[in-house]
Amino acid sequence: MATRRSSLGLRRGGSGLSARSVVAVFLLLPFLGGCFGLSERDQAQLSLHVENSLDYHKRGSYTQALQQARFALRLEDDNITMRIVEGDCLVKLGAARGDSSLIEEGMQILESLAHGDGSDYYGSWLALARADIARAIAHQDESAKIERRLRSDYLGAADRKKEEGWYEVELASAKERFEKAESALRRVLEFDNQADNIEATVELVIVLNSLGGRDDEAVTLAGRAITLLQEATQLARRLLQKDLSLDPEKKLELQRRIDSHLAKEAQLRDIQLTIHYRQQDLQACLADLGGLELRQLMRADHYRTRAEILEALGRYDEAATDLGEFLRLRSRTSDYDDVAAAAYDDIERLKALSASATP
């Protein structure tokens, strides 16, 4: 049922009023005043579908969010907020299921928004960037499959040449999608009050790292995003600890937000570490790993990496200590026996090197 834009969603040229009761997809999207063309009953139904859709999306329940968004769009087919949710859910569901047709359907919706009625709203561009990233990753996955086939011995000369051609196509397609995502993310950061948009900054770091050739910018942006994430995490923790009146659902939402921020921070620190390791800047690597440790984000493989760096710097006792921590953390996994023998041998070797280096 097509109607004029009502109080829910976005409309071009409308005045925006904040609505604390509805959390939008990417930030608080404006809740606009005025209700035209809908009966009171339909308006109440629309409000319910929009709120449900946004709530499901926030929780990561994309099938339900998509269903509710489409119910809302039956009542108001030009509701930009719900069209963003629809496109984003299709992309996320397609990526999770390995269904490229769903991704493409979602991308078509988001491209029409970003270059049409939704061009004035940063959420359209952010959702489009994420869609391009999802498509780029799909191309990367396909190129990895082709690469595995190329390593096999059963391919004949003609088939091998064909596979090599497809491999180059997939790599080029991934690069093209990442470049489109970069453009859309930079567009988000150009909007008023969005220069410090955490989501866009994090995604841009990932894109730049994937494209390569912009290591310095990626490291700088990662540092900026890490600061923003830490501030957001601190704020969420304060709310969780100080506001005793919070209901269980709100507490769970805040804890999910904290966990998400920490996961993104760890990902960004890993990117910084990878870049510095590639540049053989070992002191910067140690600083990156120290940051992970300070934030209690160290994994077993981080300790192993730091042990290798410390050994290269001649700090054998510290390297042995980190290998011991690596073993302690890996002892909780099923493949412990596969790594334990080699790690113990390395510890003994490091102790011998330390002893021989001691005057």
Kinemage of the C-alpha trace (Angstrom):
@kinemage 1
@onewidth
@group {chain A} dominant
@subgroup {mainchain}
@vectorlist {calphas} color= white
{ca met a 1} P 0.000 0.000 0.000
{ca ala a 2} L 1.760 3.156 -1.168
{ca thr a 3} L 1.304 6.241 0.973
{ca arg a 4} L 3.005 9.520 1.639
{ca arg a 5} L 5.922 9.356 4.058
{ca ser a 6} L 4.698 9.354 7.625
{ca ser a 7} L 6.271 9.786 11.023
{ca leu a 8} L 8.331 6.627 10.706
{ca gly a 9} L 11.450 6.349 8.628
{ca leu a 10} L 13.052 9.118 6.618
{ca arg a 11} L 11.786 11.601 4.096
{ca arg a 12} L 13.663 14.091 1.984
{ca gly a 13} L 13.422 17.652 3.226
{ca gly a 14} L 11.672 16.698 6.474
{ca ser a 15} L 12.576 18.019 9.913
{ca gly a 16} L 14.219 15.427 12.172
{ca leu a 17} L 13.249 14.751 15.778
{ca ser a 18} L 15.240 12.228 17.841
{ca ala a 19} L 13.372 9.197 19.143
{ca arg a 20} L 14.996 7.486 22.103
{ca ser a 21} L 12.430 4.710 21.935
{ca val a 22} L 13.595 3.420 18.568
{ca val a 23} L 17.202 2.419 17.897
{ca ala a 24} L 17.959 2.650 14.189
{ca val a 25} L 20.125 0.349 12.132
{ca phe a 26} L 23.411 2.216 12.114
{ca leu a 27} L 22.799 5.164 14.462
{ca leu a 28} L 19.648 6.893 15.641
{ca leu a 29} L 17.749 7.625 12.450
{ca pro a 30} L 15.327 10.569 12.563
{ca phe a 31} L 11.780 9.962 13.714
{ca leu a 32} L 9.870 12.515 11.664
{ca gly a 33} L 6.729 14.255 12.727
{ca gly a 34} L 3.493 14.252 10.803
{ca cys a 35} L 1.272 11.445 9.682
{ca phe a 36} L -0.384 11.511 6.299
{ca gly a 37} L -2.435 8.981 4.390
{ca leu a 38} L -2.599 6.231 6.993
{ca ser a 39} L -5.500 5.437 9.266
{ca glu a 40} L -4.808 5.436 12.982
{ca arg a 41} L -4.882 1.637 12.968
{ca asp a 42} L -2.450 1.376 10.048
{ca gln a 43} L -0.153 3.947 11.615
{ca ala a 44} L -0.030 1.942 14.844
{ca gln a 45} L 0.689 -1.211 12.835
{ca leu a 46} L 3.437 0.538 10.893
{ca ser a 47} L 5.031 1.783 14.117
{ca leu a 48} L 5.023 -1.739 15.510
{ca his a 49} L 6.609 -3.274 12.399
{ca val a 50} L 9.327 -0.605 12.243
{ca glu a 51} L 10.199 -0.951 15.909
{ca asn a 52} L 10.231 -4.740 15.684
{ca ser a 53} L 12.367 -4.683 12.547
{ca leu a 54} L 14.958 -2.377 14.071
{ca asp a 55} L 15.034 -4.405 17.276
{ca tyr a 56} L 15.517 -7.695 15.414
{ca his a 57} L 18.233 -6.128 13.256
{ca lys a 58} L 20.050 -4.819 16.323
{ca arg a 59} L 20.024 -8.347 17.771
{ca gly a 60} L 21.288 -9.918 14.556
{ca ser a 61} L 18.021 -11.740 13.835
{ca tyr a 62} L 18.038 -10.802 10.154
{ca thr a 63} L 15.297 -13.147 8.928
{ca gln a 64} L 12.807 -11.659 11.385
{ca ala a 65} L 14.067 -8.124 10.747
{ca leu a 66} L 13.550 -8.619 7.015
{ca gln a 67} L 10.045 -9.969 7.519
{ca gln a 68} L 9.019 -7.037 9.718
{ca ala a 69} L 10.604 -4.520 7.322
{ca arg a 70} L 8.578 -5.944 4.438
{ca phe a 71} L 5.381 -5.790 6.506
{ca ala a 72} L 6.136 -2.104 7.110
{ca leu a 73} L 6.867 -1.488 3.426
{ca arg a 74} L 3.447 -2.879 2.490
{ca leu a 75} L 2.014 0.018 4.452
{ca glu a 76} L 4.568 2.630 3.400
{ca asp a 77} L 6.597 1.572 0.399
{ca asp a 78} L 8.903 4.615 0.386
{ca asn a 79} L 10.030 4.302 4.007
{ca ile a 80} L 13.790 4.743 3.590
{ca thr a 81} L 14.703 3.277 6.976
{ca met a 82} L 12.878 0.058 6.183
{ca arg a 83} L 14.328 -0.120 2.692
{ca ile a 84} L 17.822 0.154 4.196
{ca val a 85} L 16.974 -2.648 6.620
{ca glu a 86} L 15.543 -4.776 3.807
{ca gly a 87} L 18.643 -4.374 1.641
{ca asp a 88} L 21.054 -4.886 4.519
{ca cys a 89} L 19.269 -8.022 5.756
{ca leu a 90} L 19.279 -9.552 2.271
{ca val a 91} L 23.028 -8.964 2.010
{ca lys a 92} L 23.735 -10.406 5.451
{ca leu a 93} L 21.524 -13.447 4.900
{ca gly a 94} L 23.051 -14.014 1.461
{ca ala a 95} L 26.576 -13.833 2.898
{ca ala a 96} L 25.699 -16.244 5.717
{ca arg a 97} L 24.089 -18.736 3.328
{ca gly a 98} L 26.576 -18.330 0.495
{ca asp a 99} L 23.694 -17.204 -1.720
{ca ser a 100} L 24.969 -14.599 -4.187
{ca ser a 101} L 21.457 -13.963 -5.550
{ca leu a 102} L 20.314 -12.636 -2.153
{ca ile a 103} L 23.400 -10.434 -1.920
{ca glu a 104} L 22.735 -9.026 -5.382
{ca glu a 105} L 19.062 -8.390 -4.542
{ca gly a 106} L 20.065 -6.486 -1.445
{ca met a 107} L 22.723 -4.560 -3.316
{ca gln a 108} L 20.236 -3.411 -5.938
{ca ile a 109} L 18.013 -1.983 -3.211
{ca leu a 110} L 20.904 -0.225 -1.489
{ca glu a 111} L 22.391 1.145 -4.713
{ca ser a 112} L 19.031 2.611 -5.710
{ca leu a 113} L 18.796 4.257 -2.283
{ca ala a 114} L 22.341 5.622 -2.160
{ca his a 115} L 22.013 7.087 -5.645
{ca gly a 116} L 18.359 8.085 -5.252
{ca asp a 117} L 15.958 8.936 -2.436
{ca gly a 118} L 18.392 7.864 0.275
{ca ser a 119} L 21.425 9.754 -1.021
{ca asp a 120} L 21.152 12.375 1.739
{ca tyr a 121} L 21.340 9.774 4.503
{ca tyr a 122} L 24.651 8.289 5.553
{ca gly a 123} L 22.979 5.011 6.525
{ca ser a 124} L 22.306 4.286 2.849
{ca trp a 125} L 25.987 4.658 1.996
{ca leu a 126} L 27.152 2.660 5.005
{ca ala a 127} L 24.827 -0.225 4.164
{ca leu a 128} L 25.939 -0.097 0.520
{ca ala a 129} L 29.606 -0.188 1.566
{ca arg a 130} L 28.961 -3.257 3.695
{ca ala a 131} L 27.188 -4.891 0.782
{ca asp a 132} L 30.181 -4.234 -1.458
{ca ile a 133} L 32.483 -5.685 1.205
{ca ala a 134} L 30.309 -8.809 1.434
{ca arg a 135} L 30.463 -9.203 -2.342
{ca ala a 136} L 34.227 -8.662 -2.339
{ca ile a 137} L 34.671 -11.352 0.286
{ca ala a 138} L 32.524 -13.716 -1.785
{ca his a 139} L 34.847 -13.114 -4.760
{ca gln a 140} L 37.865 -13.733 -2.519
{ca asp a 141} L 36.368 -17.000 -1.294
{ca glu a 142} L 35.773 -18.109 -4.859
{ca ser a 143} L 39.337 -17.228 -5.855
{ca ala a 144} L 40.601 -19.291 -2.905
{ca lys a 145} L 38.616 -22.299 -4.142
{ca ile a 146} L 40.087 -21.875 -7.625
{ca glu a 147} L 43.575 -21.568 -6.148
{ca arg a 148} L 43.120 -24.892 -4.348
{ca arg a 149} L 42.011 -26.511 -7.607
{ca leu a 150} L 45.059 -25.091 -9.381
{ca arg a 151} L 47.321 -26.768 -6.828
{ca ser a 152} L 45.924 -30.170 -7.761
{ca asp a 153} L 47.481 -32.490 -10.345
{ca tyr a 154} L 44.331 -33.649 -12.106
{ca leu a 155} L 43.775 -30.530 -14.235
{ca gly a 156} L 44.715 -30.756 -17.886
{ca ala a 157} L 46.408 -27.890 -19.711
{ca ala a 158} L 43.179 -26.507 -21.195
{ca asp a 159} L 41.261 -26.708 -17.901
{ca arg a 160} L 44.168 -25.175 -16.014
{ca lys a 161} L 44.255 -22.206 -18.373
{ca lys a 162} L 40.500 -21.731 -17.962
{ca glu a 163} L 40.767 -21.883 -14.167
{ca glu a 164} L 43.616 -19.378 -14.203
{ca gly a 165} L 41.426 -17.013 -16.215
{ca trp a 166} L 38.578 -17.308 -13.730
{ca tyr a 167} L 41.044 -16.800 -10.879
{ca glu a 168} L 42.137 -13.461 -12.318
{ca val a 169} L 38.498 -12.447 -12.880
{ca glu a 170} L 37.594 -13.173 -9.244
{ca leu a 171} L 40.591 -11.242 -7.921
{ca ala a 172} L 39.766 -8.256 -10.135
{ca ser a 173} L 36.113 -8.369 -9.081
{ca ala a 174} L 37.070 -8.429 -5.387
{ca lys a 175} L 39.349 -5.420 -5.897
{ca glu a 176} L 36.608 -3.525 -7.725
{ca arg a 177} L 34.104 -4.177 -4.935
{ca phe a 178} L 36.565 -3.100 -2.243
{ca glu a 179} L 37.235 0.117 -4.170
{ca lys a 180} L 33.497 0.827 -4.377
{ca ala a 181} L 33.200 0.160 -0.650
{ca glu a 182} L 36.056 2.575 0.027
{ca ser a 183} L 34.289 5.301 -1.968
{ca ala a 184} L 30.991 4.746 -0.118
{ca leu a 185} L 32.688 4.738 3.301
{ca arg a 186} L 34.512 7.985 2.556
{ca arg a 187} L 31.134 9.417 1.560
{ca val a 188} L 29.762 8.460 4.996
{ca leu a 189} L 32.631 10.220 6.767
{ca glu a 190} L 31.950 13.398 4.760
{ca phe a 191} L 28.456 13.804 6.230
{ca asp a 192} L 27.956 16.396 8.950
{ca asn a 193} L 28.720 14.936 12.392
{ca gln a 194} L 29.902 11.618 10.906
{ca ala a 195} L 33.661 12.247 10.712
{ca asp a 196} L 34.066 9.965 13.755
{ca asn a 197} L 31.515 7.349 12.723
{ca ile a 198} L 32.936 4.214 14.353
{ca glu a 199} L 31.344 1.714 11.996
{ca ala a 200} L 32.515 3.493 8.840
{ca thr a 201} L 36.032 4.004 10.192
{ca val a 202} L 36.397 0.352 11.197
{ca glu a 203} L 35.126 -0.851 7.819
{ca leu a 204} L 37.443 1.563 5.991
{ca val a 205} L 40.475 0.157 7.823
{ca ile a 206} L 39.456 -3.366 6.778
{ca val a 207} L 38.964 -2.264 3.173
{ca leu a 208} L 42.300 -0.424 2.978
{ca asn a 209} L 44.088 -3.434 4.441
{ca ser a 210} L 42.402 -5.705 1.897
{ca leu a 211} L 43.314 -3.446 -1.027
{ca gly a 212} L 46.914 -3.049 0.105
{ca gly a 213} L 49.272 -0.219 -0.713
{ca arg a 214} L 47.854 2.141 1.938
{ca asp a 215} L 49.472 0.713 5.060
{ca asp a 216} L 50.253 4.048 6.721
{ca glu a 217} L 46.698 5.322 6.323
{ca ala a 218} L 45.275 2.003 7.517
{ca val a 219} L 47.420 2.077 10.678
{ca thr a 220} L 46.502 5.709 11.411
{ca leu a 221} L 42.789 5.106 10.872
{ca ala a 222} L 42.952 1.938 12.984
{ca gly a 223} L 44.449 3.924 15.862
{ca arg a 224} L 41.690 6.496 15.575
{ca ala a 225} L 38.988 3.824 15.450
{ca ile a 226} L 40.504 2.019 18.451
{ca thr a 227} L 40.282 5.238 20.481
{ca leu a 228} L 36.631 5.684 19.492
{ca leu a 229} L 35.850 2.059 20.371
{ca gln a 230} L 37.541 2.374 23.754
{ca glu a 231} L 35.524 5.484 24.568
{ca ala a 232} L 32.281 3.751 23.533
{ca thr a 233} L 33.194 0.659 25.558
{ca gln a 234} L 33.962 2.764 28.621
{ca leu a 235} L 30.654 4.593 28.309
{ca ala a 236} L 28.686 1.343 27.973
{ca arg a 237} L 30.452 -0.122 31.013
{ca arg a 238} L 29.666 2.945 33.089
{ca leu a 239} L 26.003 2.699 32.160
{ca leu a 240} L 26.001 -0.999 32.988
{ca gln a 241} L 27.651 -0.527 36.379
{ca lys a 242} L 26.020 2.671 37.609
{ca asp a 243} L 22.408 2.472 36.473
{ca leu a 244} L 20.915 -0.122 38.803
{ca ser a 245} L 17.442 0.494 37.388
{ca leu a 246} L 18.258 -1.052 34.001
{ca asp a 247} L 16.007 -3.948 33.061
{ca pro a 248} L 17.633 -7.298 32.104
{ca glu a 249} L 17.067 -6.744 28.375
{ca lys a 250} L 18.839 -3.377 28.443
{ca lys a 251} L 21.714 -4.885 30.422
{ca leu a 252} L 22.050 -7.654 27.855
{ca glu a 253} L 22.017 -5.097 25.042
{ca leu a 254} L 24.822 -3.106 26.697
{ca gln a 255} L 26.892 -6.243 27.256
{ca arg a 256} L 26.458 -7.223 23.601
{ca arg a 257} L 27.576 -3.741 22.626
{ca ile a 258} L 30.692 -4.037 24.815
{ca asp a 259} L 31.528 -7.457 23.358
{ca ser a 260} L 31.097 -6.115 19.829
{ca his a 261} L 33.351 -3.124 20.507
{ca leu a 262} L 36.057 -5.360 21.995
{ca ala a 263} L 35.887 -7.757 19.043
{ca lys a 264} L 36.303 -4.863 16.606
{ca glu a 265} L 39.147 -3.425 18.643
{ca ala a 266} L 40.927 -6.782 18.577
{ca gln a 267} L 40.430 -7.000 14.810
{ca leu a 268} L 41.902 -3.535 14.284
{ca arg a 269} L 44.875 -4.255 16.525
{ca asp a 270} L 45.459 -7.456 14.557
{ca ile a 271} L 45.508 -5.435 11.336
{ca gln a 272} L 48.049 -3.029 12.814
{ca leu a 273} L 50.153 -5.979 13.960
{ca thr a 274} L 49.975 -7.646 10.547
{ca ile a 275} L 51.067 -4.465 8.781
{ca his a 276} L 53.958 -3.817 11.177
{ca tyr a 277} L 55.064 -7.441 10.947
{ca arg a 278} L 54.988 -7.228 7.167
{ca gln a 279} L 57.150 -4.098 7.419
{ca gln a 280} L 59.474 -5.933 9.844
{ca asp a 281} L 59.004 -3.156 12.402
{ca leu a 282} L 59.488 -5.436 15.391
{ca gln a 283} L 59.309 -2.706 18.028
{ca ala a 284} L 55.957 -1.565 16.639
{ca cys a 285} L 54.805 -5.191 16.707
{ca leu a 286} L 55.702 -5.424 20.388
{ca ala a 287} L 53.761 -2.225 21.052
{ca asp a 288} L 50.743 -3.675 19.195
{ca leu a 289} L 50.921 -6.884 21.206
{ca gly a 290} L 51.343 -4.892 24.418
{ca gly a 291} L 48.136 -3.050 23.584
{ca leu a 292} L 46.315 -6.339 23.052
{ca glu a 293} L 47.633 -7.640 26.378
{ca leu a 294} L 46.708 -4.460 28.244
{ca arg a 295} L 43.167 -4.710 26.896
{ca gln a 296} L 43.036 -8.444 27.759
{ca leu a 297} L 42.558 -9.337 24.091
{ca met a 298} L 45.562 -11.630 23.689
{ca arg a 299} L 44.950 -15.033 22.082
{ca ala a 300} L 47.253 -18.030 22.070
{ca asp a 301} L 48.641 -17.189 18.624
{ca his a 302} L 49.539 -13.693 19.828
{ca tyr a 303} L 51.834 -15.168 22.467
{ca arg a 304} L 53.441 -17.410 19.863
{ca thr a 305} L 53.997 -14.435 17.559
{ca arg a 306} L 55.503 -12.373 20.365
{ca ala a 307} L 57.785 -15.268 21.295
{ca glu a 308} L 59.132 -15.295 17.725
{ca ile a 309} L 59.717 -11.522 17.819
{ca leu a 310} L 61.391 -11.629 21.241
{ca glu a 311} L 63.661 -14.437 20.069
{ca ala a 312} L 64.673 -12.377 17.020
{ca leu a 313} L 65.569 -9.554 19.425
{ca gly a 314} L 67.615 -11.887 21.620
{ca arg a 315} L 65.194 -11.752 24.561
{ca tyr a 316} L 65.162 -15.507 25.049
{ca asp a 317} L 63.751 -15.772 28.591
{ca glu a 318} L 60.783 -13.591 27.722
{ca ala a 319} L 60.221 -15.605 24.560
{ca ala a 320} L 60.202 -18.840 26.572
{ca thr a 321} L 57.672 -17.329 28.991
{ca asp a 322} L 55.371 -16.392 26.134
{ca leu a 323} L 55.620 -19.898 24.673
{ca gly a 324} L 54.582 -21.247 28.067
{ca glu a 325} L 51.518 -18.971 27.988
{ca phe a 326} L 50.819 -20.096 24.425
{ca leu a 327} L 50.780 -23.711 25.619
{ca arg a 328} L 48.562 -22.885 28.586
{ca leu a 329} L 45.936 -21.321 26.341
{ca arg a 330} L 46.193 -24.013 23.676
{ca ser a 331} L 45.751 -26.721 26.305
{ca arg a 332} L 42.037 -25.943 26.144
{ca thr a 333} L 41.829 -26.918 22.475
{ca ser a 334} L 41.538 -30.277 20.746
{ca asp a 335} L 44.779 -29.904 18.772
{ca tyr a 336} L 46.980 -29.331 21.822
{ca asp a 337} L 48.976 -32.528 21.286
{ca asp a 338} L 49.817 -31.418 17.738
{ca val a 339} L 51.566 -28.245 18.910
{ca ala a 340} L 52.816 -29.135 22.395
{ca ala a 341} L 55.880 -31.190 21.448
{ca ala a 342} L 57.308 -28.547 19.120
{ca ala a 343} L 56.594 -25.748 21.599
{ca tyr a 344} L 58.328 -27.606 24.460
{ca asp a 345} L 61.333 -28.185 22.202
{ca asp a 346} L 61.410 -24.462 21.420
{ca ile a 347} L 61.249 -23.586 25.115
{ca glu a 348} L 64.231 -25.831 25.859
{ca arg a 349} L 66.132 -24.351 22.936
{ca leu a 350} L 65.404 -20.812 24.154
{ca lys a 351} L 66.572 -21.659 27.658
{ca ala a 352} L 69.815 -23.021 26.213
{ca leu a 353} L 70.290 -19.863 24.150
{ca ser a 354} L 69.666 -17.729 27.241
{ca ala a 355} L 72.196 -19.739 29.238
{ca ser a 356} L 74.846 -19.454 26.538
{ca ala a 357} L 74.256 -15.721 26.219
{ca thr a 358} L 74.689 -15.153 29.947
{ca pro a 359} L 78.242 -13.969 30.785
